[in-house]
Amino acid sequence: MSIEMHYYHMIYLDSAASYPLLPEVKKTLIESLDSFANPSSSHKLGEMEFSRIEEVRSLIADRLGALRSEILFTSGATESNNLAVKGCVLGSGKQFSDVHLVTSQSEHKCILNIFSYFESLGCHVTYLKPEATGVISADQVRSSLRPNTLLVSLMHVNNELGVINPIEEISNVCFEHGVKFHTDAAQSFCKVPVDVLDIEADFVSITAHKIGGPKGVGALYVRDLRSSNIMAVIHGAGQEEGLRGGTLPSSLIAGFGEAIKCFPAYYSDNIARLENILCSELGGGDIDYIVNGGGVERVKHITSITLPKLNPVVLVRETENEFCIAQGSACSSREIEPSHVLAAIGLDRELASKTFRLSYSHATTEEDIKMFAKRIGELSRE
Ligand SMILES: Cc1ncc(COP(=O)(O)O)c(C=O)c1O
């Protein structure tokens, strides 16, 4: 069955954009709204809010193998990425023209925009081109490093392809060369192990709404935060070690904590079956398709599929009231330009326009997938 909520009756295949809110999280959010005190206040109610927040901070730290004092709350992965990269470059005290940074062509748009901003200020940036599978290798990173490389920022799981970068190896290369390493783990946190005892990451960005939590809250892990010279991006009244000002959204943080506790039980092996079902339905219906990022390790909830014989405009127009799917990624799906990720792995404009990202949740059923494949079959014959 489709996810049925009060405002739509559609088959939702876009969990990588935002995962359906978990029922336990919804309950926690509603209950926590009554606790209105400011967590920075020194009175009893303020202290109670503060200690609830600290419990979630500990939970996040446990999940990441980190210390509680190394976690900063933010509004989501976009802000975490900004704080990590801007905080690191500005905090280095170096002249922009002396700074070399490394990232990849297939990062989330927010990372690409931060890096292009630093390029405009005079920093030197290397944008690594992923292999045809979408993966960046540790060797590519090694050969990109220069004596003045300050930071490497590479995502853990690609949000359009679902491929997993070998960040343990990549982080080791950075560590050996004394270069800071940031990973955007928005798509991997609670889905693929992210443990800073194994991964030599200096910064890790995470967000709640990719794991059934609320939008508008996330966190940044900063290794040895108190001795790091990271610079604040949002100056405020001293919250979050003076590195991220603003009253903490305690309800959203409570919802984030509940999502972290509950999500693993929802992210079950049932999800892993769905791509195979899709492929066998399409194959059985004699429909040409290519799964992008094939042959490498991928997360189980994302399928990037190219349908070479299908008119994508017809698919979108004819099924817009039936399915929620993404062409490219959600943040760029209203742009006319084809996805930069698909271009980076070598798809031409035409094939990129015929590529869709399906992303599943615990609520996605075999019937949903069969229905999608059936509609593709019908529209391919039109
Ligand atoms: C890899 C990646 N990074 C960053 C973001 C942005 O996250 P948020 O919506 O929490 O700012 C997303 C989600 O769209 C993402 O998939």
PDBQT file of the ligand as one rigid body, heavy atoms in Angstrom, charges set to zero:
ROOT
HETATM    1  C1  LIG A 401      24.169  14.295   0.573  1.00  0.00    +0.000 C 
HETATM    2  C2  LIG A 401      23.303  15.406   1.074  1.00  0.00    +0.000 A 
HETATM    3  N1  LIG A 401      23.875  16.471   1.656  1.00  0.00    +0.000 NA
HETATM    4  C3  LIG A 401      23.156  17.485   2.141  1.00  0.00    +0.000 A 
HETATM    5  C4  LIG A 401      21.784  17.477   2.054  1.00  0.00    +0.000 A 
HETATM    6  C5  LIG A 401      21.014  18.632   2.640  1.00  0.00    +0.000 C 
HETATM    7  O1  LIG A 401      20.505  18.261   3.871  1.00  0.00    +0.000 OA
HETATM    8  P1  LIG A 401      19.500  19.211   4.687  1.00  0.00    +0.000 P 
HETATM    9  O2  LIG A 401      18.210  19.152   3.941  1.00  0.00    +0.000 OA
HETATM   10  O3  LIG A 401      19.423  18.594   6.036  1.00  0.00    +0.000 OA
HETATM   11  O4  LIG A 401      20.094  20.564   4.705  1.00  0.00    +0.000 OA
HETATM   12  C6  LIG A 401      21.132  16.381   1.463  1.00  0.00    +0.000 A 
HETATM   13  C7  LIG A 401      19.672  16.339   1.323  1.00  0.00    +0.000 C 
HETATM   14  O5  LIG A 401      19.070  16.845   0.426  1.00  0.00    +0.000 OA
HETATM   15  C8  LIG A 401      21.922  15.329   0.949  1.00  0.00    +0.000 A 
HETATM   16  O6  LIG A 401      21.354  14.275   0.369  1.00  0.00    +0.000 OA
ENDROOT
TORSDOF 0
